Amino acid sequence: MCKPVSERFALPMKHSHIRQSTNNREKDVRMNALSETWKLGNQSVQVTHLENVYWPQAAITKGDLLGYYRQIAPVALPHLKDRPVTLGVYPQGVEGASYYLRDCPEEAPDWLRRVQYQPKTVSHPVPLPLIDTTAGLLWFAN
């Protein structure tokens, strides 16, 4: 029998924290903030709405997911190296309508690498995102 995802991948559960603190007030403030900035190497990523519940049955929040991605980045990033990515976007949550986003969003940070792609259907090259840093992974997951 297959183990639950949380056991197979050490998935953080609800109210887990990226960095442990003995100050409970600090933890409460961090979890209730609408946004915060995470420093990842020499890049900063603003993460928002960490309290949003993504998977209600498992009580997994956006903050839990981002923490998990941060944890697995050293293992996942080598598999993404120099490969443009297509994103699945779920604006109304995982049970709502979704769409795919191939082009790199205009609001993407300057430090995010891109590669130019020439589709057959348009006359101009399209920038595709490359996720090769933890900051890039978390920026897209946010």
Sequence and secondary structure as in RCSB ss.txt:
>XXXX:A:sequence
MCKPVSERFALPMKHSHIRQSTNNREKDVRMNALSETWKLGNQSVQVTHLENVYWPQAAITKGDLLGYYRQIAPV
ALPHLKDRPVTLGVYPQGVEGASYYLRDCPEEAPDWLRRVQYQPKTVSHPVPLPLIDTTAGLLWFAN
>XXXX:A:secstr
    HHHHTT   TT  SS  S HHHHHHHHH SEEEEEETTEEEEEE TT EEEGGGTEEHHHHHHHHHHHHHH
HHHHHTT B  EEE TT TTS  EEE S  TTS TTS EEEE  TTSSS EEEEB  SHHHHHHHH 
